[in-house]
Amino acid sequence: MEGVGPADMMDRVTTFNKLRSALAPAVRPILEYVPPVRWAAMWWLGRRQPSEVVVDGLAYAVHPADFGVTFEIARTGDYEPATRSACLELLEPGMTFVDIGAHVGLFAVPAAMAVGPEGHVHAFEPDPDNRALLERNVARHTCGNVEVHPEAVAAAPGSLTLARSRYNTGDHRLVEGPSRGGVSVDVIALAPWLATRGITPDVIKMDVQGAEPLVIRGMSDFLEGDLALALLMEFAPAMLRSAGTDPSNLLADLVSHGFDLELIDERTGLRSQASVADIMSACPAHGYVNLLARRGGQ
């Protein structure tokens, strides 16, 4: 956004995140369960929002009628800047980055540039519409070191249904059984998938709307060992509970496997070491925080 400095950008992101935390619990059910309101909102967004945005000097094709990522970028000029910065700080030339829930590539594209031609990026995006935009953005920036994969990532190989949000393209969720408007997707378990290909990850980012425990279960081989690894993840207690997982147990499991936890504050841009209790206290009841879990060598 021309004429907007870093401080102004952070102020906009902070204000947006505060408003979202306050309003999301009321707005979400209206968009979900009142079709006329949702249709009107999507029609308005599709005509008011851009089909292309620029973040940190990189252009991305996006969904215009999206009440998630596109809406945030259109209002603030950025998207999760503190988390993307933390991710890029971890990456060095030659590293391997795994992006689970890559959406349109806001992490995968700059990560590809950070790891360079000797590094690799594996971007998993099961939603066909998101994946088409991801592939366009990867090609646009000539990221030859990025492999886009159509599978979802969970606990075991097979197939599941991707329940697609009707208003937020970043809020699709894995479920068992049929779902209205959902699509059947192939699923892989990360550890065996990487092992069969001789791939050792350095940094893994996951944004999978409550399926984080499934992803972690599918990479248990990594957790049981002493592999130096950094995990970036969205942590949403309400979504985890609805999926049958105790949020604090998920964090405690990471700690028991030698990971140090850090809170990433998108309102201030700061990161701080945190205990399980600290994180549970900091997380909004119906919202989320982003976390960095690190073990050795990073």
C-alpha positions in Angstrom: 0.0 0.0 0.0 1.7 3.2 -1.2 2.7 5.6 1.5 2.1 3.2 4.4 5.2 2.6 6.6 5.9 -0.5 8.8 4.5 1.2 11.9 1.3 2.2 10.2 1.0 -1.3 8.7 1.4 -2.9 12.1 -1.2 -0.5 13.6 -3.6 -1.6 10.9 -2.9 -5.2 11.4 -3.3 -4.8 15.2 -6.6 -2.9 14.8 -7.9 -5.5 12.4 -7.0 -8.4 14.6 -8.7 -6.8 17.6 -11.9 -6.2 15.6 -11.8 -9.7 14.3 -11.4 -11.2 17.7 -14.3 -9.1 19.0 -16.7 -9.6 16.1 -15.9 -13.0 14.6 -18.0 -15.0 17.2 -21.1 -13.0 16.1 -20.4 -12.7 12.4 -19.5 -16.3 11.7 -22.8 -18.0 12.6 -24.7 -15.3 10.5 -22.6 -16.1 7.4 -22.8 -19.8 8.1 -26.5 -20.2 8.7 -28.3 -17.2 7.1 -27.9 -17.8 3.3 -29.3 -14.4 2.1 -26.8 -12.5 4.2 -24.0 -14.7 3.1 -25.0 -14.4 -0.6 -25.2 -10.6 -0.3 -21.8 -10.4 1.5 -20.1 -12.6 -1.1 -21.6 -10.6 -3.9 -20.4 -7.4 -2.4 -16.9 -8.7 -1.6 -16.5 -10.1 -5.1 -17.0 -6.7 -6.6 -15.2 -4.7 -4.0 -12.1 -6.8 -3.4 -9.1 -7.3 -5.7 -8.3 -10.5 -7.5 -4.6 -9.7 -7.0 -2.8 -8.4 -3.9 0.8 -7.4 -3.1 2.4 -8.5 0.1 6.0 -7.6 0.9 6.5 -6.7 -2.8 5.3 -10.0 -4.1 2.1 -10.2 -6.2 -0.4 -13.0 -5.5 -3.6 -14.0 -7.3 -6.4 -14.4 -4.7 -10.1 -15.1 -4.4 -12.0 -11.8 -4.6 -15.1 -13.1 -2.8 -13.2 -14.3 0.3 -14.0 -13.2 3.8 -10.7 -14.5 5.1 -7.2 -13.9 3.7 -8.3 -11.6 0.9 -10.4 -9.5 3.2 -7.6 -9.1 5.7 -5.0 -8.1 3.1 -7.5 -5.7 1.4 -8.1 -4.0 4.8 -4.6 -4.0 6.2 -2.2 -4.5 3.3 -0.7 -7.6 5.0 -1.4 -11.0 6.4 0.1 -12.5 9.6 3.3 -10.5 9.2 4.8 -11.6 12.5 4.3 -15.3 11.7 5.6 -15.0 8.2 8.7 -13.1 9.5 9.3 -15.9 12.1 9.1 -18.5 9.3 11.5 -16.7 7.0 14.0 -16.1 9.9 14.2 -19.9 10.4 15.0 -20.6 6.7 18.4 -20.7 5.2 19.7 -21.6 1.7 19.5 -25.3 1.1 16.8 -26.0 3.7 13.6 -28.0 3.2 10.3 -26.3 4.1 7.0 -28.1 4.3 3.8 -26.0 4.0 0.7 -27.9 5.1 -2.4 -25.9 4.1 -0.5 -23.7 1.7 -3.6 -21.8 0.5 -2.5 -19.4 -2.2 1.2 -19.4 -1.3 1.8 -16.5 1.0 4.3 -18.6 2.9 5.4 -21.0 0.2 6.5 -18.4 -2.3 8.8 -16.3 0.0 10.0 -19.5 1.6 11.1 -20.7 -1.8 13.2 -17.6 -2.3 14.7 -17.9 1.2 15.9 -21.5 0.7 17.2 -20.8 -2.7 17.7 -23.1 -5.7 19.5 -25.7 -3.5 16.5 -25.8 -1.1 13.1 -27.3 -1.5 9.5 -26.4 -0.7 6.7 -29.0 -0.5 3.4 -27.2 -0.5 0.2 -29.3 0.4 -3.1 -27.8 -0.7 -6.1 -30.2 -1.1 -8.7 -27.6 -2.1 -8.8 -27.4 -5.9 -9.6 -23.7 -6.1 -6.9 -22.7 -3.6 -4.4 -25.0 -5.4 -5.0 -23.5 -8.8 -4.2 -20.0 -7.4 -1.2 -21.5 -5.5 0.2 -23.0 -8.7 -0.4 -19.7 -10.5 1.5 -17.8 -7.9 4.4 -20.3 -7.8 4.7 -20.1 -11.6 4.4 -16.3 -11.6 7.5 -16.0 -9.4 9.3 -18.8 -11.2 9.8 -20.9 -8.0 11.2 -24.0 -9.6 12.1 -25.4 -6.2 8.4 -25.7 -5.1 6.4 -28.9 -5.5 2.7 -28.5 -5.1 0.9 -31.6 -3.8 -2.9 -32.1 -3.9 -3.1 -34.3 -0.9 -4.3 -33.4 2.6 -2.1 -34.3 5.5 -3.4 -36.3 8.5 -2.7 -39.3 10.7 -2.8 -42.1 8.1 -3.0 -42.4 4.4 -6.4 -42.8 2.8 -9.2 -40.4 1.9 -11.3 -37.9 3.8 -13.8 -35.2 3.0 -12.7 -31.6 2.8 -15.7 -29.6 4.0 -15.4 -26.3 2.2 -16.3 -23.0 3.9 -18.8 -21.0 1.8 -17.3 -17.7 2.7 -13.7 -18.2 3.9 -11.3 -20.0 1.6 -8.8 -20.5 4.4 -11.3 -22.3 6.7 -11.9 -25.6 4.8 -11.8 -28.5 7.2 -11.1 -32.3 7.0 -14.1 -34.4 8.2 -15.1 -38.0 8.0 -18.1 -38.8 5.8 -20.0 -36.7 3.3 -20.4 -32.9 3.7 -22.6 -30.6 1.7 -20.3 -28.9 -0.8 -17.4 -31.0 0.3 -14.9 -32.8 -1.9 -13.2 -36.1 -1.3 -9.4 -35.7 -1.0 -6.5 -38.1 -0.8 -4.6 -38.0 2.5 -1.0 -38.8 3.4 0.8 -39.2 6.7 3.7 -36.9 6.7 6.5 -38.9 8.2 6.2 -42.0 6.0 5.6 -39.9 3.0 8.8 -37.9 3.5 10.8 -41.0 4.5 9.9 -42.9 1.3 11.3 -39.9 -0.7 14.4 -39.4 1.4 13.3 -35.9 2.5 14.3 -34.4 5.9 12.3 -31.3 6.8 13.9 -28.3 8.6 10.7 -26.2 9.1 7.1 -27.3 8.9 4.2 -24.9 8.9 0.7 -26.1 9.4 -2.6 -24.2 9.1 -5.2 -26.9 9.0 -8.2 -25.7 11.0 -8.3 -28.1 13.9 -6.6 -31.0 12.2 -3.2 -30.3 13.8 -3.4 -33.3 16.1 -3.9 -35.6 13.0 -0.9 -34.0 11.3 1.2 -34.4 14.4 0.1 -38.0 14.8 1.2 -38.7 11.3 4.7 -37.4 12.0 5.2 -39.3 15.3 8.4 -40.7 13.9 9.9 -37.2 13.9 8.6 -36.5 17.4 10.0 -39.6 18.9 13.5 -38.9 17.5 15.8 -36.0 18.1 15.5 -34.4 14.7 16.2 -30.6 14.9 12.9 -29.2 13.7 10.8 -26.1 13.8 7.0 -26.2 13.7 4.8 -23.2 13.0 1.2 -23.8 13.7 -2.2 -22.1 14.3 -3.6 -23.0 17.7 -7.3 -22.7 18.1 -8.6 -24.4 21.2 -12.3 -24.2 20.2 -11.7 -26.0 16.9 -9.5 -28.6 18.6 -12.1 -29.3 21.2 -14.8 -29.7 18.5 -12.5 -32.3 16.9 -12.2 -34.2 20.1 -8.8 -33.1 21.2 -7.7 -31.5 24.5 -5.8 -28.4 23.5 -3.5 -28.4 26.5 -2.6 -32.0 26.0 -1.5 -31.3 22.4 0.9 -28.6 23.7 2.1 -30.8 26.6 2.9 -33.6 24.1 5.1 -31.3 22.1 6.9 -30.2 25.3 7.4 -33.8 26.3 9.2 -34.4 23.0 11.7 -31.6 23.7 10.1 -28.7 21.9 10.2 -25.2 23.3 7.1 -23.2 22.7 6.9 -19.5 21.7 3.8 -17.3 21.3 3.7 -15.1 18.1 1.8 -12.0 18.8 0.4 -10.5 15.5 -0.7 -7.4 17.4 2.8 -6.4 18.5 5.0 -8.4 16.1 6.8 -9.9 19.1 7.6 -13.5 20.0 7.9 -14.8 23.6 8.7 -18.1 25.2 5.6 -19.5 26.8 4.4 -22.4 28.9 1.3 -24.5 28.2 -0.5 -22.5 30.8 0.6 -19.2 29.3 -0.6 -20.2 25.9 -4.0 -21.4 27.1 -4.4 -18.2 29.0 -3.4 -16.0 26.0 -5.7 -17.7 23.5 -9.1 -16.1 22.9 -12.0 -18.4 23.7 -13.2 -18.6 20.1 -10.1 -17.4 18.3 -6.6 -18.6 17.8 -2.9 -17.7 18.3 0.1 -18.7 16.2 2.8 -20.7 17.8 6.4 -21.6 17.1 7.7 -24.9 18.5 11.4 -25.5 18.2 13.7 -28.4 19.1 17.5 -28.3 18.7 19.7 -26.6 16.1 17.3 -23.9 15.0 
